[in-house]
Amino acid sequence: GPYFGAIIVDEGQDFLPNWWLALESLIDKSGSTQKIRVFYDSNQKIFGKNLKIPPEFRPVPIRLVQNLRNTKNIFRYVNHFYEGHKIKTIGPEGPEVEYLVKNSYSEIKQVIKEKIQNFISKGDISPEQIAILVPDDKCLDKFFSENTIAGYSCAKSYMPKRNAIVIDTIRKFKGLESPVVFLLINSEILEREDLLYVGLSRASTYLFICGDSSGTEYINKIMKPD
């Protein structure tokens, strides 16, 4: 089979132990340079807390200390749910994070629809720059069964389409980003700070936290304590 002088791994925190063995077998041992470079975020271990780079790889960490994705307003939320060495954001201030508080799925969907129509009518944002993220597949089926919203078709994160709004679970959107994110929260996600961290950090410019009053008030109280 093919052998490589260098291998780059993204989302290394998701790799299972036997995957590392498979990668190592693909390195060209006869070459003068044998490199495996791994990008890894320990805050995104949503598939298992015990997954880690095997010690026999002798990893030498190079810490990334600047956040280049999020505006400062979004980063304040992301940083609250982040654990690790200090990170500095160098992005613009950006618009305030907004809460869309409704007590039923149909009302939440309606207010998201109105926001989307407003964005697109102004001409600043196209449909494919918008992502709606939900906690799980059950919520996805319940919330968006018609595959359209605001007159636009919907697409899954792994198969984006032109003029289509991405609607998917937080887990499946991990590693991706979007200028506009509507993050739907429920009681289950409030117990998973790792999922909150991933969901909040997907938005680069506009972030809307959507849900009933109990969930949104919980996050608002964390961010703005009395």
C-alpha positions as YAML, in Angstrom:
chain: A
units: angstrom
residues:
- id: 1
  name: GLY
  ca: [0.00, 0.00, 0.00]
- id: 2
  name: PRO
  ca: [0.98, 3.69, -0.13]
- id: 3
  name: TYR
  ca: [3.39, 5.16, 2.42]
- id: 4
  name: PHE
  ca: [3.73, 8.81, 3.42]
- id: 5
  name: GLY
  ca: [6.56, 11.00, 4.71]
- id: 6
  name: ALA
  ca: [4.16, 13.07, 6.80]
- id: 7
  name: ILE
  ca: [0.61, 12.70, 8.11]
- id: 8
  name: ILE
  ca: [-1.60, 15.52, 9.47]
- id: 9
  name: VAL
  ca: [-4.43, 14.60, 11.83]
- id: 10
  name: ASP
  ca: [-7.32, 16.95, 12.64]
- id: 11
  name: GLU
  ca: [-9.74, 16.43, 15.56]
- id: 12
  name: GLY
  ca: [-7.17, 14.14, 17.20]
- id: 13
  name: GLN
  ca: [-9.20, 13.98, 20.42]
- id: 14
  name: ASP
  ca: [-11.69, 11.72, 18.61]
- id: 15
  name: PHE
  ca: [-9.17, 9.09, 17.50]
- id: 16
  name: LEU
  ca: [-9.53, 5.56, 18.87]
- id: 17
  name: PRO
  ca: [-6.35, 3.74, 20.02]
- id: 18
  name: ASN
  ca: [-6.22, 1.36, 17.03]
- id: 19
  name: TRP
  ca: [-6.54, 4.29, 14.60]
- id: 20
  name: TRP
  ca: [-3.13, 5.57, 15.76]
- id: 21
  name: LEU
  ca: [-1.60, 2.15, 15.05]
- id: 22
  name: ALA
  ca: [-3.07, 2.22, 11.55]
- id: 23
  name: LEU
  ca: [-1.64, 5.70, 10.91]
- id: 24
  name: GLU
  ca: [1.80, 4.71, 12.16]
- id: 25
  name: SER
  ca: [1.86, 1.78, 9.74]
- id: 26
  name: LEU
  ca: [1.43, 4.23, 6.84]
- id: 27
  name: ILE
  ca: [4.56, 6.26, 7.62]
- id: 28
  name: ASP
  ca: [7.47, 5.74, 5.21]
- id: 29
  name: LYS
  ca: [10.16, 4.37, 7.54]
- id: 30
  name: SER
  ca: [12.89, 4.72, 4.91]
- id: 31
  name: GLY
  ca: [12.49, 8.49, 4.60]
- id: 32
  name: SER
  ca: [14.76, 10.99, 6.36]
- id: 33
  name: THR
  ca: [11.74, 12.75, 7.92]
- id: 34
  name: GLN
  ca: [8.90, 10.88, 9.53]
- id: 35
  name: LYS
  ca: [6.33, 13.27, 10.92]
- id: 36
  name: ILE
  ca: [2.85, 13.00, 12.34]
- id: 37
  name: ARG
  ca: [1.26, 16.32, 13.25]
- id: 38
  name: VAL
  ca: [-1.93, 16.28, 15.33]
- id: 39
  name: PHE
  ca: [-4.44, 19.09, 15.94]
- id: 40
  name: TYR
  ca: [-6.20, 18.35, 19.21]
- id: 41
  name: ASP
  ca: [-8.73, 20.14, 21.44]
- id: 42
  name: SER
  ca: [-9.23, 18.46, 24.80]
- id: 43
  name: ASN
  ca: [-12.42, 20.52, 25.33]
- id: 44
  name: GLN
  ca: [-14.09, 18.72, 22.43]
- id: 45
  name: LYS
  ca: [-13.88, 15.16, 23.77]
- id: 46
  name: ILE
  ca: [-17.58, 14.65, 23.18]
- id: 47
  name: PHE
  ca: [-17.09, 11.02, 22.05]
- id: 48
  name: GLY
  ca: [-15.19, 9.85, 25.12]
- id: 49
  name: LYS
  ca: [-13.15, 11.39, 27.92]
- id: 50
  name: ASN
  ca: [-10.49, 8.67, 27.86]
- id: 51
  name: LEU
  ca: [-9.38, 9.08, 24.24]
- id: 52
  name: LYS
  ca: [-5.83, 10.43, 24.06]
- id: 53
  name: ILE
  ca: [-2.64, 10.31, 22.01]
- id: 54
  name: PRO
  ca: [-0.66, 7.17, 22.94]
- id: 55
  name: PRO
  ca: [2.56, 7.97, 24.87]
- id: 56
  name: GLU
  ca: [4.66, 5.95, 22.42]
- id: 57
  name: PHE
  ca: [4.07, 8.74, 19.90]
- id: 58
  name: ARG
  ca: [6.13, 10.97, 22.22]
- id: 59
  name: PRO
  ca: [3.95, 14.03, 21.52]
- id: 60
  name: VAL
  ca: [5.52, 17.48, 21.87]
- id: 61
  name: PRO
  ca: [2.69, 19.99, 22.38]
- id: 62
  name: ILE
  ca: [2.69, 23.35, 20.61]
- id: 63
  name: ARG
  ca: [0.00, 25.42, 22.29]
- id: 64
  name: LEU
  ca: [-2.27, 27.56, 20.15]
- id: 65
  name: VAL
  ca: [-2.98, 30.68, 22.22]
- id: 66
  name: GLN
  ca: [-5.03, 32.85, 19.86]
- id: 67
  name: ASN
  ca: [-8.69, 32.45, 18.93]
- id: 68
  name: LEU
  ca: [-9.13, 33.47, 15.29]
- id: 69
  name: ARG
  ca: [-12.72, 32.29, 14.73]
- id: 70
  name: ASN
  ca: [-15.06, 34.07, 17.10]
- id: 71
  name: THR
  ca: [-15.90, 37.70, 17.74]
- id: 72
  name: LYS
  ca: [-15.06, 38.94, 21.23]
- id: 73
  name: ASN
  ca: [-18.71, 38.79, 22.28]
- id: 74
  name: ILE
  ca: [-19.04, 35.14, 21.22]
- id: 75
  name: PHE
  ca: [-15.64, 34.27, 22.68]
- id: 76
  name: ARG
  ca: [-16.78, 35.41, 26.16]
- id: 77
  name: TYR
  ca: [-19.37, 32.63, 26.06]
- id: 78
  name: VAL
  ca: [-17.01, 30.07, 24.56]
- id: 79
  name: ASN
  ca: [-14.26, 30.89, 27.06]
- id: 80
  name: HIS
  ca: [-16.57, 30.33, 30.03]
- id: 81
  name: PHE
  ca: [-16.95, 26.66, 29.05]
- id: 82
  name: TYR
  ca: [-13.29, 26.23, 28.12]
- id: 83
  name: GLU
  ca: [-10.77, 24.49, 30.37]
- id: 84
  name: GLY
  ca: [-7.06, 24.80, 29.73]
- id: 85
  name: HIS
  ca: [-4.30, 27.32, 29.18]
- id: 86
  name: LYS
  ca: [-5.32, 30.92, 28.60]
- id: 87
  name: ILE
  ca: [-6.43, 31.88, 25.11]
- id: 88
  name: LYS
  ca: [-6.62, 35.39, 23.70]
- id: 89
  name: THR
  ca: [-9.12, 36.42, 21.05]
- id: 90
  name: ILE
  ca: [-8.00, 38.89, 18.40]
- id: 91
  name: GLY
  ca: [-11.32, 39.16, 16.56]
- id: 92
  name: PRO
  ca: [-13.59, 42.22, 16.39]
- id: 93
  name: GLU
  ca: [-16.12, 43.00, 19.12]
- id: 94
  name: GLY
  ca: [-19.04, 41.90, 16.94]
- id: 95
  name: PRO
  ca: [-22.76, 41.95, 17.68]
- id: 96
  name: GLU
  ca: [-24.09, 40.91, 21.08]
- id: 97
  name: VAL
  ca: [-25.06, 37.29, 21.59]
- id: 98
  name: GLU
  ca: [-28.85, 37.20, 21.42]
- id: 99
  name: TYR
  ca: [-31.38, 35.01, 23.22]
- id: 100
  name: LEU
  ca: [-34.50, 33.78, 21.42]
- id: 101
  name: VAL
  ca: [-36.74, 32.62, 24.25]
- id: 102
  name: LYS
  ca: [-39.89, 30.66, 23.41]
- id: 103
  name: ASN
  ca: [-41.57, 27.78, 25.19]
- id: 104
  name: SER
  ca: [-42.48, 25.54, 22.25]
- id: 105
  name: TYR
  ca: [-40.66, 24.16, 19.24]
- id: 106
  name: SER
  ca: [-43.15, 25.76, 16.85]
- id: 107
  name: GLU
  ca: [-42.63, 29.21, 18.40]
- id: 108
  name: ILE
  ca: [-38.84, 28.82, 18.35]
- id: 109
  name: LYS
  ca: [-38.95, 27.74, 14.72]
- id: 110
  name: GLN
  ca: [-41.10, 30.75, 13.82]
- id: 111
  name: VAL
  ca: [-38.76, 33.27, 15.44]
- id: 112
  name: ILE
  ca: [-35.71, 31.63, 13.79]
- id: 113
  name: LYS
  ca: [-37.55, 31.82, 10.47]
- id: 114
  name: GLU
  ca: [-38.15, 35.55, 10.94]
- id: 115
  name: LYS
  ca: [-34.50, 36.17, 11.81]
- id: 116
  name: ILE
  ca: [-33.33, 34.25, 8.74]
- id: 117
  name: GLN
  ca: [-35.68, 36.18, 6.45]
- id: 118
  name: ASN
  ca: [-34.38, 39.43, 7.93]
- id: 119
  name: PHE
  ca: [-30.74, 38.45, 7.39]
- id: 120
  name: ILE
  ca: [-31.24, 37.39, 3.80]
- id: 121
  name: SER
  ca: [-33.48, 40.31, 2.85]
- id: 122
  name: LYS
  ca: [-30.72, 42.72, 3.89]
- id: 123
  name: GLY
  ca: [-28.35, 40.92, 1.53]
- id: 124
  name: ASP
  ca: [-25.54, 40.57, 4.06]
- id: 125
  name: ILE
  ca: [-25.90, 36.82, 4.63]
- id: 126
  name: SER
  ca: [-26.64, 33.98, 2.21]
- id: 127
  name: PRO
  ca: [-28.53, 30.81, 3.27]
- id: 128
  name: GLU
  ca: [-25.39, 28.61, 3.23]
- id: 129
  name: GLN
  ca: [-23.81, 30.94, 5.81]
- id: 130
  name: ILE
  ca: [-26.48, 29.99, 8.36]
- id: 131
  name: ALA
  ca: [-26.44, 26.91, 10.61]
- id: 132
  name: ILE
  ca: [-29.12, 25.71, 13.02]
- id: 133
  name: LEU
  ca: [-27.65, 23.32, 15.59]
- id: 134
  name: VAL
  ca: [-29.70, 21.07, 17.85]
- id: 135
  name: PRO
  ca: [-28.72, 18.79, 20.77]
- id: 136
  name: ASP
  ca: [-29.54, 15.38, 19.26]
- id: 137
  name: ASP
  ca: [-31.20, 13.43, 16.43]
- id: 138
  name: LYS
  ca: [-34.50, 13.18, 18.30]
- id: 139
  name: CYS
  ca: [-34.66, 16.93, 18.54]
- id: 140
  name: LEU
  ca: [-33.65, 17.22, 14.87]
- id: 141
  name: ASP
  ca: [-36.55, 14.97, 13.78]
- id: 142
  name: LYS
  ca: [-39.02, 16.82, 15.98]
- id: 143
  name: PHE
  ca: [-37.85, 20.30, 15.13]
- id: 144
  name: PHE
  ca: [-37.21, 20.11, 11.39]
- id: 145
  name: SER
  ca: [-39.13, 17.38, 9.65]
- id: 146
  name: GLU
  ca: [-40.01, 19.27, 6.43]
- id: 147
  name: ASN
  ca: [-36.43, 19.97, 5.29]
- id: 148
  name: THR
  ca: [-37.26, 23.61, 4.60]
- id: 149
  name: ILE
  ca: [-37.27, 26.78, 6.68]
- id: 150
  name: ALA
  ca: [-38.04, 30.37, 5.70]
- id: 151
  name: GLY
  ca: [-38.57, 29.16, 2.13]
- id: 152
  name: TYR
  ca: [-35.07, 27.69, 1.83]
- id: 153
  name: SER
  ca: [-34.05, 24.05, 1.62]
- id: 154
  name: CYS
  ca: [-32.07, 22.46, 4.44]
- id: 155
  name: ALA
  ca: [-28.86, 20.48, 4.25]
- id: 156
  name: LYS
  ca: [-26.88, 18.27, 6.63]
- id: 157
  name: SER
  ca: [-23.41, 19.40, 7.69]
- id: 158
  name: TYR
  ca: [-21.65, 16.63, 5.72]
- id: 159
  name: MET
  ca: [-23.49, 17.56, 2.51]
- id: 160
  name: PRO
  ca: [-23.84, 21.36, 2.29]
- id: 161
  name: LYS
  ca: [-25.65, 22.77, -0.74]
- id: 162
  name: ARG
  ca: [-25.77, 26.17, -2.39]
- id: 163
  name: ASN
  ca: [-28.63, 28.32, -1.07]
- id: 164
  name: ALA
  ca: [-29.41, 25.75, 1.64]
- id: 165
  name: ILE
  ca: [-29.36, 26.30, 5.40]
- id: 166
  name: VAL
  ca: [-27.45, 23.71, 7.41]
- id: 167
  name: ILE
  ca: [-29.53, 22.02, 10.10]
- id: 168
  name: ASP
  ca: [-27.76, 19.34, 12.10]
- id: 169
  name: THR
  ca: [-26.75, 18.15, 15.55]
- id: 170
  name: ILE
  ca: [-23.94, 19.79, 17.49]
- id: 171
  name: ARG
  ca: [-21.91, 16.57, 17.36]
- id: 172
  name: LYS
  ca: [-22.04, 16.35, 13.58]
- id: 173
  name: PHE
  ca: [-21.14, 20.02, 13.15]
- id: 174
  name: LYS
  ca: [-18.05, 19.69, 15.36]
- id: 175
  name: GLY
  ca: [-14.94, 20.95, 13.56]
- id: 176
  name: LEU
  ca: [-17.01, 23.23, 11.33]
- id: 177
  name: GLU
  ca: [-18.03, 26.88, 11.63]
- id: 178
  name: SER
  ca: [-20.61, 29.30, 10.29]
- id: 179
  name: PRO
  ca: [-21.02, 33.10, 10.31]
- id: 180
  name: VAL
  ca: [-24.54, 32.70, 11.76]
- id: 181
  name: VAL
  ca: [-25.47, 30.00, 14.28]
- id: 182
  name: PHE
  ca: [-28.82, 29.37, 15.92]
- id: 183
  name: LEU
  ca: [-28.03, 27.07, 18.86]
- id: 184
  name: LEU
  ca: [-31.05, 25.23, 20.22]
- id: 185
  name: ILE
  ca: [-30.63, 24.18, 23.84]
- id: 186
  name: ASN
  ca: [-32.64, 21.88, 26.11]
- id: 187
  name: SER
  ca: [-32.30, 20.47, 29.62]
- id: 188
  name: GLU
  ca: [-30.01, 17.64, 28.45]
- id: 189
  name: ILE
  ca: [-27.43, 19.89, 26.86]
- id: 190
  name: LEU
  ca: [-27.20, 22.05, 29.98]
- id: 191
  name: GLU
  ca: [-25.64, 19.02, 31.72]
- id: 192
  name: ARG
  ca: [-23.00, 18.66, 28.97]
- id: 193
  name: GLU
  ca: [-20.60, 21.58, 29.11]
- id: 194
  name: ASP
  ca: [-18.51, 19.97, 26.38]
- id: 195
  name: LEU
  ca: [-21.45, 20.10, 23.98]
- id: 196
  name: LEU
  ca: [-22.21, 23.67, 24.99]
- id: 197
  name: TYR
  ca: [-18.59, 24.59, 24.32]
- id: 198
  name: VAL
  ca: [-18.68, 22.99, 20.87]
- id: 199
  name: GLY
  ca: [-22.07, 24.50, 19.99]
- id: 200
  name: LEU
  ca: [-21.24, 28.04, 21.11]
- id: 201
  name: SER
  ca: [-17.84, 28.05, 19.41]
- id: 202
  name: ARG
  ca: [-19.21, 27.17, 15.95]
- id: 203
  name: ALA
  ca: [-20.45, 30.76, 15.40]
- id: 204
  name: SER
  ca: [-17.96, 33.23, 13.97]
- id: 205
  name: THR
  ca: [-20.09, 36.43, 13.92]
- id: 206
  name: TYR
  ca: [-23.73, 36.00, 14.98]
- id: 207
  name: LEU
  ca: [-24.84, 33.67, 17.76]
- id: 208
  name: PHE
  ca: [-28.45, 33.09, 18.81]
- id: 209
  name: ILE
  ca: [-29.17, 30.92, 21.85]
- id: 210
  name: CYS
  ca: [-32.64, 29.47, 21.41]
- id: 211
  name: GLY
  ca: [-34.81, 27.63, 23.91]
- id: 212
  name: ASP
  ca: [-37.31, 27.91, 26.72]
- id: 213
  name: SER
  ca: [-36.90, 30.34, 29.59]
- id: 214
  name: SER
  ca: [-35.35, 27.82, 32.00]
- id: 215
  name: GLY
  ca: [-32.47, 26.94, 29.69]
- id: 216
  name: THR
  ca: [-31.71, 30.43, 28.41]
- id: 217
  name: GLU
  ca: [-31.93, 31.94, 31.90]
- id: 218
  name: TYR
  ca: [-29.44, 29.35, 33.13]
- id: 219
  name: ILE
  ca: [-26.85, 30.41, 30.56]
- id: 220
  name: ASN
  ca: [-27.64, 34.11, 30.96]
- id: 221
  name: LYS
  ca: [-27.15, 33.87, 34.72]
- id: 222
  name: ILE
  ca: [-23.76, 32.17, 34.25]
- id: 223
  name: MET
  ca: [-22.64, 34.91, 31.87]
- id: 224
  name: LYS
  ca: [-24.16, 37.82, 33.81]
- id: 225
  name: PRO
  ca: [-24.23, 36.84, 37.50]
- id: 226
  name: ASP
  ca: [-26.09, 39.10, 39.90]
...
